[in-house]
Amino acid sequence: AQHPGPPDGGWGWMIVAGCFLVTICTRAVTRCISIFFVEFQAYFGQDYARTAWIHSIVDCATMLCAPLGSLISNHVSCQVGIMLGGLLASAGLILGSFATSLEHLYLSLGVLTGLGFALCYSPAIAMVGKYFNKRKALAYGIAMSGSGIGTFILAPVVQLLIEQFSWRGALLILGGFVLNLCVCGALMRPIALKEDCKTAPEFLEQDYVPKAQKRDFKRISVCSPLIKAWSHECLCYCSWKEYDFLLMPGFMVLAVSVLFMAYGCSPLFVYLVPYALSVGVSHHQAAFLMSILGVIDIIGNITFGWLTDRRCLKKHRHFCYLFAVGMDGLCCLFLPVLQNFPLLVPFSFTFGYFDGAYVTLIPVVTADVVGTSSLSSALGVVYFLHAIPYLVSPPVAGWLVDTTGSYTASFLLCGFSMIFSSILLCFARLAKKIKRTHLRWLTNDTGTKQHIWTNGAIAYSVAAELDQKDVEFLAADTNSYSNR
């Protein structure tokens, strides 16, 4: 059955539950891989730098292959993509339990498991956006909190498994646990929305579709697999329509902003504990700081999602996102002067809360920019953009520590990177408001308005320069003018 819009409930809550479990099985398990570092170092006799590449490769592969997950979800189904990802991720963990070298772990635990996580992560998140509109931020807050809750629960469990069954047995059990991704995939029931049903353009219908099939063509989505069999041109059009948001100015700015944001947030999770130890904090207290980050991250996911769904803040979710990113950047700038445990605790609270806040709003902001119909493909690109910063930023931060002999330069670079990401989005948003104000001024002029709406070429050229939100605004204003 075709729905006029997202149902904002019903089976959507099962989608949220499935996405919640997906984030546990992907992001939480990825964080818990760091618990194996000491065991890998002792068994293979390698230094920290070489062992640390395992975690970097998993993170990078998960984000780098995110567009592949969106592609499979769009052209086959979200259910098939997530189930396939679960099988690959589980196979990577199980094969890793038989590793005889670090290179073996790079391929199995790094590449294969990361690829499996990529096929699950972005499609599951996109499905939440398909089912929710009014309560979208709250739904994402609950779904994304699986990362923090999973880390909080799995970390001690994984440590216990290592003590009882060695690292090989622990990886084997984790491989079985990750198979729950197949259950998550089964929950992802597809939904047909009105905005997804786009009919083919006239040139395709006239030139490439046989006359006998023209009658049924309008019933078929542009991205239907049947069209691929008809012609290569239709396939090219289909692929272009899936990624035409790449040329939207709003998405281009968001993409650049994400690059700087991802660079700034990654090193802190790697170097917070070493920094705490370097200023005299005990091992137990340093580990407690990471626990605080994980727990407060959950609170940030849910409470910030709920707050930004309120009527007073719903229209300003974009600014809430850039505010959260900017606050995390300020926290990084102040970190070098916090040199004892009582000062580092408030830092963990603040950074953890706003980290959970902006992670929740990434899919919401992306949906606001590109629309729900392109959300799956857009999220694949957004998470793809995380890959290179995630891979590069920890080694760069480590090089700065080795060169300068302190963590100050590393944390300052992270802070300025996140603040620049926030400022870039802020200026882009202000520029859009100025453009809309100018557009409103034009439409208030009767003569100009009549010229614009009676000349199809001019109307098309104006609409081509606008993004989805501007087009909606333009259409609403036009309708109100016609009524008058």
N, C-alpha and C positions, 0 to 999 in steps of 0.2 A: 504494500500500500504506500502511496505517495503522501508525504507529510508536507503541509504548507510551510512549516518551520520546525526548528528543534523542539522536542516535546518537553524539555526541562524537567525530566523526572521519569517515572516508569522504569523501563528497562535501562534507562540512562544511568541509574544508580548501580546496576550490575556492571555497566561499562566502567564506571568509576572504580568499583571494587577490582575489576580485572586489571585496569591501569595501575592501581595501587600495588597489586601483586607483581606486575611487570617491573615497576620501579624498584621493588625489593630485590627481585631476581637479577636485575641488571646493574643499577647504580650501587645498591648496597653491597652486592657480591663483589663488584669491582673495587670498592673501598676496602673490603675485607681481605683482598689479595695482599695488601701491604703487611698483614699479620704473618704471611708466609716468608717474608724477606729474610728474617734471621735464620729460618730453617734452610732456605735455599742457599744462603751464604755459607752456612756450616757444611752442608752436604756437598756442594759443588766447589767450595773453596774459592769463591769469586768475591770481588770487592762490591761496595754498595752501588757504585755507578753502573756497573754492568747488570747487576740484579734489578736495579730500579727501572731498567728499560722494559721489564715485563709489564709493570703497571702503566707506563707511558704508552706502550703498544696497544694494550686493551682499550684505554681511553681514546686513543687516536683512531683505532679501527672502528670503534663504536660510532664516533661522530663522522669519520670520513666516509663510511658506507651508509650513512643515514639516508641519502637520496635513493640508494638502491632499495631500501626498505619501503620508501614511499612509492617507488616505481612498481614494485611487486604488489603492494597494497592497492594501487590504482588500477592496474591492468589484470590482476588475477582476483585477489580478495584480501582483506585485512586478516581474516582468519587463517588463510593458507600461509601468508607471510609470517605471522607470529608463531604458528606451529613449526614452520621450517626453521625459523630463528631459534626456537627452543631446542630443537634437535641438534642444530649445529653448535650452540653454546654448550649443551650438555656433552656432546662428543669432544669438544675442545678440553673441557675440564677432566673428563675421563681419560683421554689420551695423555693429558699433562701428568696424571698420576703415575704413568709409566715412563716419565722422562728420564733420560740418561745424561742430558747436558742442558745448559741454559738455552742453546739454540733450539733444542726441541721444545722448550717451554715458550720461546718467542713465537714459534709457529702454532703450537696447540693452544696454550693458555692465552697467548697474545692475539694472534691473527684470527684463528678459527672461532674462539669464544667471542672476541670483539665483533666479528662479522655477524654471529648469531644474535648478539645483543642489538646490533644496528637494525636488523630486520624486525625486531620487536618494539624498540623504544619509540621512534617517531610515529609509526602507524597507530600504536595504542594511545598516544597522547592526542593525535589528531581525531580519533574516534570520540573522545570526550567533547571536543569542540563541535562535533556533528550533533550531539544529543543535547547540548546546553547552550543557552543564550543569556537569559536573564540571570541565572545563577552560575555563569561560566567560571568566574574567578574562584568561587567557593568550591566548585567541583574539581577544578585544577588543584586547588590547595590541598584537598583531601587526597587526590590521586598522587600528587608529587611528594606528599609527606611520607610515602613509602620508603623513600631513600633514607631519611633520617631515622625513622622507626626501625627499618631493617638493619641499619648500621648499629643502632643501639642494642638490638637483640642479637644479631648474628655475630658481632665481634667477640663477646665472651664465649658463645657457643662454638665458634670456629677454633678459638684457643683451646677449649676443652677437647674438641675432636682431635686436634694436633697432639695433645698430651696423651690421649687414649689410643689413637690409631696411627700416629705419625702423620707427616704432611701428605704422604701418598693416600692414606685412608681418608684423610679429611677432604682432599680434592675429589676423591671418588664419591663420597657422600654429597658434596656440594654439586657434583654433576647430576646426581639423582634429584636433588632438590630443585635444580634449575629446570628440570623437565616439567615442572609446574607451569612453565610458560605455555606449554601445549594446552593446558586447561584454560589459561587466560585467553588464548586464541579462540577457543571454542565459545567463549562468552561474547566475543565481539560481533554481535549480530549487525549486519549492514542495515543502513537506513537510507531511504530515498527521499531527498528533499527537493522542493520545487526548483530551487536555484541551481541544482545539479543537472537538471534535465534541459540541456541546451540542444536545440535542433541544429542540423547542419546548415551552413551558409548556402545561398542560392547557387554560387558557382560550382559547389561540389554536387549539389542535387542535379544540376543541369548537365554538367560535363562528364561526371564520373560514375553516376549511378544509373544502372540500366532502367529503362522505362517501366518494366514490370515490377521493379522494386521501389519506385518512387513513392507509391502509396504507403508503404510501410516504413519509409525512411524516417519520417518525422517522429515515429514512436521510439526511435533508437537514439541513444545518447551519442554524442560526437566521439566519445572515448570507448564506445562499444567494441569488443573484439571482432564483431562481424565486419565492421568497416575496414579493419586491417586487411581482410581477405579481398575486399573489393579493389583497393588501389593503393599504391605507394604514396600518392599525393594525400590521400585521406590520413594515412599514418603520420605523415609529416605535419599535417594540420593538427592532428590530435596531440602530438608531442609538443608542438608549439603552444597550443592552448593551455596545456598543463603548466607550462613554465613562462607564460607571457608576463607574469607578475615581476619577473626579473628586471624588466625595463621600467617598472614603476619607480618614480623618484623617491617615494616614501620607503619602499623596500630597500632601495640602494643605500639610503642613509642608515636604515636599521641594520643592514648587513655590515657596513663599516663599523658601526657602533658595537656590534656583537664581537667583532674581531678584537677590539681593544678591551672590552669587558672580559672576554674569555682569557686574554693574556693576563689581566690583573688578578683574577680570582684564583687561578690554579696554584701558583707557588705557595700561597699561604697555608694550604692544607698539607703541603709537603714539609714546610720549614717551620711551622709554629712550634712543634715539640723540640726540634734541635735548638731553636732560638731560646725557648724557655729554659732548656738545660744550660745554655751558654751564659745566662744571667743568674744562675745559681738556684733555679727551681728544681725540686727533687723529681725523680722519675715518676713517682706516683702522682704528684701534683700536675706534671706536664701531661700525663695521660688523662687526668681529670679535666683539663682544659679542652681536650678534644671531645670528651664526653659531653661537656657543656655545649660545645658547638653543635653536636648532633641532636641533642634534645631541643635546644632553642630553635634550631633549624625547622623542626617539626612545628613548633608553635608559630613561627613566622609563616610557614606554608599555609596553615589553616586560618589563623586570625587575619592575616593581610588579605587573603582571598575573600574572607567574609566581609571585611571592611570595604574593600573596593567594589563589592557587589551592592553596597548601600546606595540609595538614590543620590545622596549628596556627593559621592565620590565616583560613581560609575562613569560619568562623562569625563573624568580626569584620571583614568587608569594609566594613560600614557605618562602623565607627570608623576604618578605614584611610582611607576617602574623606574623612571630616571632618578627620582629622589632616592629610592632604595639603593640603586647602583652607586650614586654619588656618596651616600652615607658609608657604604662599604669602602669606597676609595678613601674617605677621610679617616676611617678606622686604620687603614694601612699606613697612612701618613703619620699618625700618632704612635703607632706600634713601637718604633725604635726608642722612644722615651719611656716606655713602660717596662721597667726592669726589675719587677718583683711580682710575686704571685697575687697579692691583693689588688694590684693594678691590672694584671692580665685577665682576671676573672671578669670585670666589667667589659673588657674588650671582647672576650669570647661571647658574652651575652649579646652585645650590640652587633658584632659582625655576623654571628650565627642567625640572629633574627632577620636582618636585612638580606642576608644571603638566601634564606628561605623565601623571603618576600619577593625578590626579583625573579627567582627561579620559577615561582608560581605564575608570575605575570608574563613570562616570555611567550608562551602560546597565546595568551589573551591579547597581547600587543600585536603579535604576528597576525592573528585573526582580524583584528581591527584594521590592519593595513591592507591585507590581501583579500579578505572575505573568507567565509566558511568553505566555499566550494574549492578553493585552492589551498586550504590549510595544510593538508597532508604533504603536498609537494613543497610548500613553503617551509614547513617545519623541517623537512629533510634537508633543505638547503641551509637553514639556520643552524641546525646541529652539525652539519658538514663544516660550517665555518668555525666551529669550536675546535676542530681536529688539530690544525696546525699550531694555534696558540697552546693547546694542551700538551702537544708534543715538545714544543720549543721552550716554553716559558720556564719550567723547572730547571733544565740544564743551564739556561741563561742566568737565572737567579743564582744557581750554584757557582757558576763562573765568576759572578760579581762578588760572591762571598769569598771565594778563593783569592781573588785579585785584591780586594779592599781589606780583607781580614775582619769584616763585620757584616751584619745583615741590613744595615741602614740603606745602602744603595738599592738592594733588591726590593725592600718594602716600599721605598719611595717611588721606584719605577712602577710597581704594581698599583700604588695609590693614584699616581698621576694618570696612569692608563685608564683606570676605571672612571676617574673624574672627567677625563676628556671624552670618554664614551657617553657620559651623562650630559655634558655640555653640548656635544654634537647633536644629540637628539632634541635637546631643549631649543637650540637655535633653529633646527629644522621644523619643529612644531610651531615656533613663533612665526617663521616664514610662511607656513601654511595658513595660519590665522590671518596674516596680512593679505595673502592672496584671496582668501574667502571674503574678507572685508571689501577688497577692491571689486570682487565679483558681485557682491551684494549692491555696491554702489552703481555698478553698470546695469544690473537688472532693475534698479529703481528708476532708471531713466527710460521712459516709455518708448521713445524713438529708437534707442539703442537696442532695447529688448525685442522690439518687433523685428528689427533687422536681423538680430541673431537667430531668433526662432523661425523666421521664414526662410532663411538661407541655410540649406542643409549642409553645404560645404563648410560654412563658418562654424556651425554648431559642432560638426565633427572635429574640426581643428581645435576648437576650444576643449571639447571632451577628451581629446587625445592627450592633452597636457595635464589632465587631472587624474587623481587616483580614485579608488572606489568610493571613499567617503565624499569626495568633492562631487562626483557624479550624482550620488544620492541627494546631496544638498541642492545641486542644480535642478534636478528633476522635481524635488519638493517645491522649490521656489517657483518653478515654471507652472506647476499645477495650481498653486495658490493664485498666480497671476491670471491664469485662464478663468478661474472661478470668479475673479473680480470682473 
